[in-house]
Amino acid sequence: MNSFEENKLYENIQQGDTKAFEKLFKMYYGYLCNFATKIIEDDVAAEEIVQDFFVKFWERKADISIETSLKNYLFRSVKNLCLNYIKHNNIKLQHAQTVIAESEENNFNDHFVEVDLAADIAKSIEELPEKRREIFRLSREEGLKYREIAEKLNISVKTVEAQMGLAIKFLRDKLKKYNTYLFFFFVSRTKKA
């Protein structure tokens, strides 16, 4: 897409043209997810970052001023969001490490929290719709990549991406009372996968 076409597409988006926005989304979503994954090394988080970016981009479309090209703006914005994500998670990790260091005496209680967490995670996974649950398990428990899941279930990679995003959001909402413990659970599961 040349710069004139880019500018025209962005002008249409600023005027509320949803088809222009869909075109932009379809054109760059996959590239931005791959780009974000290379930075943060987490497929699911990368997809959430890109999805959140597009939501905010649409919401603030009239206020955004692009000084370079639209493509550069998209990639620079996602890069900055990824860096913020890393910084935020490093802070959370440092906080979690501090909490763990201060509470080594409470290992007995921690064990029961972990048992409760494991039970609640299993229960919450069972509450997912059947196909979403199957996709989630293939990713998290069997360690399959999205492309492998798509081939195994004869669905598109985009469907796998969307279903995983919905599953993670559902589980985060259901299990938010565990905060630090949940963070470590998802980090450890992601490393195994």
C-alpha distance (Angstrom), angle and dihedral (degrees) to the residues before:
residue distance angle dihedral
M1 . . .
N2 3.81 . .
S3 3.80 124.2 .
F4 3.82 93.4 -101.1
E5 3.82 91.4 54.5
E6 3.81 90.2 45.2
N7 3.80 91.7 51.9
K8 3.81 91.8 47.5
L9 3.81 91.3 48.9
Y10 3.80 91.1 50.0
E11 3.83 92.1 47.4
N12 3.80 89.0 53.4
I13 3.81 90.8 49.4
Q14 3.81 91.1 50.3
Q15 3.80 88.1 54.5
G16 3.82 90.4 54.7
D17 3.81 99.4 -99.6
T18 3.82 103.0 161.4
K19 3.82 92.9 -170.5
A20 3.80 90.3 57.2
F21 3.80 89.1 49.3
E22 3.82 91.4 49.2
K23 3.79 89.3 50.3
L24 3.80 91.0 51.8
F25 3.81 90.9 46.2
K26 3.81 93.7 50.4
M27 3.78 91.5 44.4
Y28 3.80 97.1 52.6
Y29 3.82 109.3 18.6
G30 3.81 96.4 90.9
Y31 3.79 93.9 42.9
L32 3.80 92.2 48.6
C33 3.82 92.3 48.2
N34 3.82 90.7 51.5
F35 3.79 90.4 46.5
A36 3.82 92.3 49.5
T37 3.82 91.8 46.0
K38 3.80 90.3 55.8
I39 3.80 89.5 54.6
I40 3.81 101.4 43.7
E41 3.83 100.7 21.2
D42 3.82 94.0 -137.4
D43 3.83 118.4 108.0
V44 3.78 96.5 -161.7
A45 3.80 96.0 46.1
A46 3.81 90.1 45.3
E47 3.80 90.9 54.4
E48 3.80 91.4 48.0
I49 3.80 90.7 50.7
V50 3.80 92.0 51.0
Q51 3.81 92.8 44.6
D52 3.81 91.2 49.1
F53 3.79 89.8 47.6
F54 3.82 92.2 54.2
V55 3.81 91.8 47.4
K56 3.80 91.6 51.8
F57 3.80 91.3 42.0
W58 3.81 89.7 56.6
E59 3.80 93.3 44.1
R60 3.81 92.6 50.3
K61 3.81 97.2 34.5
A62 3.80 94.6 121.6
D63 3.82 93.4 50.9
I64 3.80 99.7 45.7
S65 3.78 116.8 105.8
I66 3.78 114.5 -163.3
E67 3.79 113.5 -158.9
T68 3.81 98.3 176.3
S69 3.78 126.0 29.4
L70 3.80 123.8 -45.3
K71 3.81 90.0 -117.7
N72 3.82 91.9 52.8
Y73 3.80 89.9 47.6
L74 3.84 91.7 52.9
F75 3.80 95.0 48.9
R76 3.82 94.5 41.9
S77 3.81 91.0 49.8
V78 3.81 93.2 49.5
K79 3.82 90.5 46.2
N80 3.81 90.5 53.4
L81 3.81 91.3 47.8
C82 3.82 89.7 50.8
L83 3.80 91.5 50.7
N84 3.81 89.8 49.3
Y85 3.81 89.2 49.4
I86 3.81 91.1 52.5
K87 3.79 91.9 47.0
H88 3.82 91.8 47.7
N89 3.81 92.6 48.4
N90 3.80 91.5 47.6
I91 3.80 88.5 54.6
K92 3.81 90.5 47.9
L93 3.79 90.4 47.8
Q94 3.81 92.1 49.9
H95 3.80 89.9 48.5
A96 3.79 91.6 48.1
Q97 3.80 91.3 49.2
T98 3.80 89.9 50.8
V99 3.80 91.1 49.9
I100 3.79 91.1 49.2
A101 3.81 92.8 47.4
E102 3.82 90.7 50.5
S103 3.77 94.2 46.6
E104 3.79 103.3 46.5
E105 3.79 87.3 118.2
N106 3.78 88.7 61.8
N107 3.81 96.5 59.3
F108 3.78 90.0 121.6
N109 3.81 91.3 58.2
D110 3.80 91.1 41.9
H111 3.79 89.7 56.5
F112 3.80 90.7 58.0
V113 3.81 91.7 46.8
E114 3.81 88.9 52.2
V115 3.81 90.7 48.8
D116 3.82 89.7 49.9
L117 3.80 90.1 46.5
A118 3.80 92.5 50.7
A119 3.81 90.5 49.4
D120 3.81 92.7 47.0
I121 3.82 91.4 47.3
A122 3.80 91.4 51.5
K123 3.80 90.8 47.0
S124 3.81 92.6 47.1
I125 3.80 92.1 49.0
E126 3.81 88.5 53.4
E127 3.83 88.8 55.2
L128 3.81 91.5 60.4
P129 3.81 115.5 102.2
E130 3.80 110.0 -91.2
K131 3.83 98.6 -105.3
R132 3.83 93.1 42.7
R133 3.82 89.9 48.9
E134 3.80 90.8 51.1
I135 3.82 92.0 49.7
F136 3.81 91.4 46.9
R137 3.80 92.7 50.6
L138 3.79 93.1 47.0
S139 3.79 88.8 53.6
R140 3.80 102.3 38.9
E141 3.79 103.6 27.9
E142 3.80 102.0 31.6
G143 3.80 95.6 31.3
L144 3.81 95.6 -131.1
K145 3.79 119.4 162.5
Y146 3.81 118.0 -120.8
R147 3.81 91.8 -105.6
E148 3.82 90.9 52.7
I149 3.81 91.1 49.3
A150 3.80 91.1 49.1
E151 3.80 91.2 51.6
K152 3.80 93.4 45.3
L153 3.82 93.4 50.2
N154 3.81 95.7 34.7
I155 3.81 93.4 -122.8
S156 3.79 133.6 119.0
V157 3.80 123.8 -85.6
K158 3.83 87.3 -122.7
T159 3.82 89.4 59.0
V160 3.80 90.1 51.1
E161 3.83 90.3 48.6
A162 3.80 92.5 49.3
Q163 3.81 94.1 46.1
M164 3.83 92.5 48.1
G165 3.80 90.7 49.7
L166 3.81 90.6 51.7
A167 3.81 92.2 45.7
I168 3.81 93.3 50.9
K169 3.80 92.3 46.6
F170 3.82 90.8 49.6
L171 3.80 92.5 48.9
R172 3.81 93.0 46.5
D173 3.80 90.1 52.1
K174 3.81 93.5 45.8
L175 3.80 94.4 46.2
K176 3.80 102.8 35.6
K177 3.81 92.2 116.7
Y178 3.81 88.2 73.2
N179 3.85 94.1 57.9
T180 3.84 104.4 160.1
Y181 3.79 94.9 27.8
L182 3.79 91.6 50.2
F183 3.79 90.6 49.7
F184 3.80 90.6 56.5
F185 3.80 91.7 44.8
F186 3.80 93.0 55.2
V187 3.80 92.7 42.6
S188 3.80 91.9 51.9
R189 3.81 92.5 44.7
T190 3.79 91.2 49.0
K191 3.80 91.6 51.6
K192 3.80 91.5 51.4
A193 3.79 91.1 49.7
